[in-house]
Amino acid sequence: MDINRVTATPEALALIGKLAAINGPLMFHQSGGCCDGSAPMCFVAGEFKTGSSDVLLGEIGGYPFFIGGDQFEYWKHTQLIIDVTKGRGSSFSLEIPMGFRFLTRSRVFTDEEYANLEETVKQ
């Protein structure tokens, strides 16, 4: 069973492609800050320094997606689905000047999916 902790909608993937064409390799981070600090943010690869408590959830659009360790504890039972909407967020994320912002949707893993994820982590 192939389960991803993070995935993206086709609309988000299209925007990621545009951002990568303009900026080169990217990275994503979702922290536990207030307001837009808890939204997924897109940076040029290496321009955001991850910390020892950050968790690499996987990739979207071929680029790494990290989440703060505290947030991972809250979200570990859910699949994060990165989407995009029109509007300007108040973060430093690369999509903001284009009039869009990334947002996180989620769904709770089934018991079978979560058990499979736990087995993968233990290996």
Contacts in CASP RR format, 6 or more apart in sequence:
PFRMAT RR
TARGET T0000
AUTHOR 0000-0000-0000
METHOD contacts of the structure
MODEL  1
MDINRVTATPEALALIGKLAAINGPLMFHQSGGCCDGSAPMCFVAGEFKT
GSSDVLLGEIGGYPFFIGGDQFEYWKHTQLIIDVTKGRGSSFSLEIPMGF
RFLTRSRVFTDEEYANLEETVKQ
1 112 0 8 1.000
1 113 0 8 1.000
1 116 0 8 1.000
3 79 0 8 1.000
3 109 0 8 1.000
3 113 0 8 1.000
3 116 0 8 1.000
3 117 0 8 1.000
3 120 0 8 1.000
4 58 0 8 1.000
4 79 0 8 1.000
5 57 0 8 1.000
5 58 0 8 1.000
5 79 0 8 1.000
5 80 0 8 1.000
5 117 0 8 1.000
6 57 0 8 1.000
6 58 0 8 1.000
6 59 0 8 1.000
6 60 0 8 1.000
6 65 0 8 1.000
6 79 0 8 1.000
6 80 0 8 1.000
6 81 0 8 1.000
6 82 0 8 1.000
7 60 0 8 1.000
7 79 0 8 1.000
7 80 0 8 1.000
7 81 0 8 1.000
7 82 0 8 1.000
8 16 0 8 1.000
8 60 0 8 1.000
8 61 0 8 1.000
8 81 0 8 1.000
8 82 0 8 1.000
8 83 0 8 1.000
9 81 0 8 1.000
9 82 0 8 1.000
9 83 0 8 1.000
9 84 0 8 1.000
11 83 0 8 1.000
11 84 0 8 1.000
12 60 0 8 1.000
12 82 0 8 1.000
12 83 0 8 1.000
12 84 0 8 1.000
12 102 0 8 1.000
13 60 0 8 1.000
13 61 0 8 1.000
15 84 0 8 1.000
15 95 0 8 1.000
15 98 0 8 1.000
15 100 0 8 1.000
15 102 0 8 1.000
16 26 0 8 1.000
16 42 0 8 1.000
16 60 0 8 1.000
16 61 0 8 1.000
16 63 0 8 1.000
17 61 0 8 1.000
18 98 0 8 1.000
19 26 0 8 1.000
19 42 0 8 1.000
19 94 0 8 1.000
19 95 0 8 1.000
19 98 0 8 1.000
20 26 0 8 1.000
20 63 0 8 1.000
23 44 0 8 1.000
23 94 0 8 1.000
24 44 0 8 1.000
24 45 0 8 1.000
25 44 0 8 1.000
25 45 0 8 1.000
25 63 0 8 1.000
26 42 0 8 1.000
26 43 0 8 1.000
26 44 0 8 1.000
26 45 0 8 1.000
26 63 0 8 1.000
26 94 0 8 1.000
27 42 0 8 1.000
27 43 0 8 1.000
27 44 0 8 1.000
27 45 0 8 1.000
27 46 0 8 1.000
27 47 0 8 1.000
27 48 0 8 1.000
27 63 0 8 1.000
27 64 0 8 1.000
27 65 0 8 1.000
27 66 0 8 1.000
28 40 0 8 1.000
28 41 0 8 1.000
28 42 0 8 1.000
28 43 0 8 1.000
28 60 0 8 1.000
28 63 0 8 1.000
28 64 0 8 1.000
28 65 0 8 1.000
28 66 0 8 1.000
28 82 0 8 1.000
28 102 0 8 1.000
29 40 0 8 1.000
29 41 0 8 1.000
29 43 0 8 1.000
29 48 0 8 1.000
29 50 0 8 1.000
29 54 0 8 1.000
29 65 0 8 1.000
29 66 0 8 1.000
29 67 0 8 1.000
29 68 0 8 1.000
30 38 0 8 1.000
30 39 0 8 1.000
30 40 0 8 1.000
30 41 0 8 1.000
30 65 0 8 1.000
30 66 0 8 1.000
30 67 0 8 1.000
30 68 0 8 1.000
30 71 0 8 1.000
30 80 0 8 1.000
30 104 0 8 1.000
31 37 0 8 1.000
31 38 0 8 1.000
31 41 0 8 1.000
31 67 0 8 1.000
31 68 0 8 1.000
31 71 0 8 1.000
32 38 0 8 1.000
32 68 0 8 1.000
32 70 0 8 1.000
32 71 0 8 1.000
35 90 0 8 1.000
36 89 0 8 1.000
36 90 0 8 1.000
36 91 0 8 1.000
36 93 0 8 1.000
36 101 0 8 1.000
37 91 0 8 1.000
38 71 0 8 1.000
39 89 0 8 1.000
39 91 0 8 1.000
39 93 0 8 1.000
39 101 0 8 1.000
39 102 0 8 1.000
39 103 0 8 1.000
39 104 0 8 1.000
40 65 0 8 1.000
40 80 0 8 1.000
40 82 0 8 1.000
40 93 0 8 1.000
40 102 0 8 1.000
40 103 0 8 1.000
40 104 0 8 1.000
41 48 0 8 1.000
41 91 0 8 1.000
41 92 0 8 1.000
41 93 0 8 1.000
41 102 0 8 1.000
42 93 0 8 1.000
42 94 0 8 1.000
42 95 0 8 1.000
42 102 0 8 1.000
43 92 0 8 1.000
43 93 0 8 1.000
43 94 0 8 1.000
44 94 0 8 1.000
45 63 0 8 1.000
45 64 0 8 1.000
50 66 0 8 1.000
53 68 0 8 1.000
53 69 0 8 1.000
53 70 0 8 1.000
54 66 0 8 1.000
54 67 0 8 1.000
54 68 0 8 1.000
54 69 0 8 1.000
55 66 0 8 1.000
55 67 0 8 1.000
55 68 0 8 1.000
55 69 0 8 1.000
55 72 0 8 1.000
56 64 0 8 1.000
56 65 0 8 1.000
56 66 0 8 1.000
57 65 0 8 1.000
57 66 0 8 1.000
57 67 0 8 1.000
57 72 0 8 1.000
57 80 0 8 1.000
58 64 0 8 1.000
58 65 0 8 1.000
59 65 0 8 1.000
60 82 0 8 1.000
65 80 0 8 1.000
65 82 0 8 1.000
67 75 0 8 1.000
67 80 0 8 1.000
75 106 0 8 1.000
77 108 0 8 1.000
77 109 0 8 1.000
77 114 0 8 1.000
78 106 0 8 1.000
78 107 0 8 1.000
78 108 0 8 1.000
78 109 0 8 1.000
79 106 0 8 1.000
79 107 0 8 1.000
79 109 0 8 1.000
79 113 0 8 1.000
80 104 0 8 1.000
80 105 0 8 1.000
80 106 0 8 1.000
81 104 0 8 1.000
81 105 0 8 1.000
81 106 0 8 1.000
81 107 0 8 1.000
82 102 0 8 1.000
82 103 0 8 1.000
82 104 0 8 1.000
82 105 0 8 1.000
83 102 0 8 1.000
83 103 0 8 1.000
83 104 0 8 1.000
83 105 0 8 1.000
84 95 0 8 1.000
84 100 0 8 1.000
84 101 0 8 1.000
84 102 0 8 1.000
84 103 0 8 1.000
85 100 0 8 1.000
85 101 0 8 1.000
85 103 0 8 1.000
86 99 0 8 1.000
86 100 0 8 1.000
87 99 0 8 1.000
87 100 0 8 1.000
87 101 0 8 1.000
88 96 0 8 1.000
88 99 0 8 1.000
88 101 0 8 1.000
89 96 0 8 1.000
89 101 0 8 1.000
91 101 0 8 1.000
93 101 0 8 1.000
93 102 0 8 1.000
95 101 0 8 1.000
95 102 0 8 1.000
109 117 0 8 1.000
END
